[in-house]
Amino acid sequence: MSQENLLLSPVDWYPFRPASGMGIYELRTYRFLPGKVAEWAKLAQTALPIREKYSAPVGFWQVEVGPLNTVVHLWPYRDGQHRAEVRKAVAADPAWQEVLGRLYPLIPRSEER
């Protein structure tokens, strides 16, 4: 599995206003095994309240044209330190780790940008 992180900031020439003072965004792309997106969606819907204790996503999108079996999420953070704190707290949550144990077998490849 490969992983790439790219943190996004709004450009100063476009009138974008980050919600709630968020200054960076992490775009995550997950490519699932064929036919596993529905299984992921069911798991994500039940598991999202666990993850939202730490931070909430901007949204989720499923790719309709392009690489099939792909889902994209966008996560806001105040800054790099906030992201690191959230990721550390989430990683320490046993309930979230249990979710990941069920999720990882569905994903042969993920990207974080």
N, C-alpha and C positions, 0 to 999 in steps of 0.2 A: 504494500500500500504506500502511496506517495502522498505528501501533504505540502501545500504551499500556503502561506499566510500573506495577505495583503490587506492592510488596514486602510480604510478610505476616509478622507476628509472632504467636506464640501469645498468646492472651488470658490475663490473670492469674487469672481465675475458673474456668478449665477445666483439669483435671489433665493437659494434654498435655505430654509430655516430648520435646523435639526430640532426634533421634538425633545422636550424636557432637558435641554442643555447638553444633549449628546453630541460629541465632537468627532467620533470615529465610528465606522461601521465595518463589521466583518461579514463577508459574503461567503457562505459555505455551500459547496456543491457536492451532492452525494449521488453516485451512480450505482444503482441497485442491480442485483441479479435480475434477469428477465422475469417479469411477472410478480416481483416482490414489492412494488410501490404500494399496492393496496394493503399489504401486510404491515409495511412501515407506517402508513397513514393511520391505521387502526391503533398501532402501538403508540405513535406520536400523540394522538388525541388523548389517550389515557395517561400518558407519561408527562405531558406538557406542564401540568400543575406542579410537578416536582421541580422541573427546571425553572419555571417562572418564579419560584421563591427567590432566585438569585438575579435573574434578569429576564425580560420578555422580548421575544423577537418582534421585528417590524412586520415580517410576513413570511409565508412559505409559498413557493411556486413550483409547479410540476412542468417539466419541459414537454411541450406538445409537438414542436418541430425542432429538430436537432437531435442530440443524443437521447434516445429513448431511455426510459427507466431512470430518469434523472430528476432530482428534486433540489431546489435552491432555497436557502434561508438567508435572511438578513438580520443581523444582531447589532443593536446600538450600544455604545459604551461612552462614558464621559471622556475617557482618555485611555492611554495604554496601561496605566496603573490600575484603573477600574477594571479593565478587561482581565488583567492578571489576577486580581483579587477574586473576581467572579469565577474564573476558570479554576482557581485553587479551591474555592469553597464547593463548587459543583463536584470536582474530582473527589472530595472528601465525603460526599453524601452517599451512604450505602444504598439508599433507594435508587439514586440515579445510576450507580454502578450496576445494579441489577438490571435496569433498563438497557444499559449499554451491552450487557452480556447477551441480551436477546436481539439487540439491533445489529451488532457487528457482523454476525453471520450473513446478514442480508446485503452487506455493502462490500464489494470487492475493491472499491476505490472511492476516496473522498478528497476534497480540496477545500482548503480554507484560505480565503483571500481577504 
